Amino acid sequence: MALEGSLKDFGLADIFQLIYFQKKTGILALDGKLDRIRLSFIEGNITGAESRRRIESNRLGKVLVKKGLLEEQTLQAILEEQSSSNVKLGNILIKKGLVDKEKIQEILRGQIQETVVQLFSWKQGAYEFTPQAVPTDKELPISLDTQHLLMEGLRIVDEWTDVEGKITLDTVFRKKTEESVPVLTEEENEILSFIDGENDVSTIVDLSEKDDFEVSKILVRLMEKGVVEKKEVAPVLTEVPPVEAKKATFPYGFLIVIAIVLSLFLSLFPLLRSSANIFKQFTASFIASRDINALRLKIEAYKFQHGAYPENIDLISKNLDPWGNPYIYKQDEYTFMVISRGADGKEGTSDDIY
């Protein structure tokens, strides 16, 4: 039976942990606004990643050419052969002895990791895990430790706060003309080359072949160094000739309509206030659930690094729940639990959030 649902209800970290600890083999399909990604698992570890936006053979070929490991003309000939034989590009290159197996494995592992890690920036989407046999590529085996990628996901969660709110995929940048240019890294210079006052962030992501998180971080660094700035769209102002003011007249008959609307609003006010309170509590519960998921991921990361769960939650976070109460943390050698007391502030009642 397939495991499916929304990433809002069951986070990516929880899905990965379930697949990893139960050593599942199958395909995890994730649908987001901008991409559809399929991850292959064998015995709980990730063995492949497919992205609808970024075709694996195209990405691998471009990287090999950029690194000087393959000529562009040779790549085009191999791609034509691949389209008719349906054999993976990496396997053809190894068979022909054009590129070392270890080099291809290194690039593919990096691309899979990049694809997986950028998933942790998804705030919404649908998932479906289907248990099924996944063939092993004996000529070019790839396997990534799922726990390691979870740690990378945790890093993304922590560092994304440095980017979030500063830029969006629609932000357009332009270069600043400064006499003294600060020293830039190779990555910063690469991203800077794509900034022309017209390309937005999503276009730069496509041109750079990097994930949106990495590109966003680099753009923020370029802003902080004073190399680029957001392009503001100036409003178009036109001079309007003065118009002679007319004496205002008030439609007194409209007072009747106002009185009726006001009476109706006053009669519905208790109901509206009750609905507002319900919505407020729902929002707070959602925030508490989101925070608990983040805390669970950080606690698992702590155990991965230190060999045991933290003795108290202050070692992970001192944040309070939406009602101003500290989160309850319970742990032993084998498991742990994080709880919010909910709106009533009492543990063990029906509004507790796990």
Secondary structure by P-SEA (a helix, b strand, c coil): cbbbbbcccccaaaaaaaaaaaccbbbbbbbcccbbbbbbbccccccccccccccaaaaaaaaaaaaccccaaaaaaaaaaaaaacccaaaaaaaaccccaaaaaaaaaaaaaaaaaaccccccbbbbbbbbbbbbcccbbbbbcaaaaaaaaaaaaaacccccccccccbbbbbbbccccccccaaaaaaaaaccccccaaaaaaaacccaaaaaaaaaaaaaaccccccccccbbbbbccccccbbbbcccaaaaaaaaaaaaaaaaaaaaaaaaaaaaaaaaaaaaaaaaaaaaaaaaaaaacccccccccccccccccccccbbbbbccccbbbbbcccccccccccccc
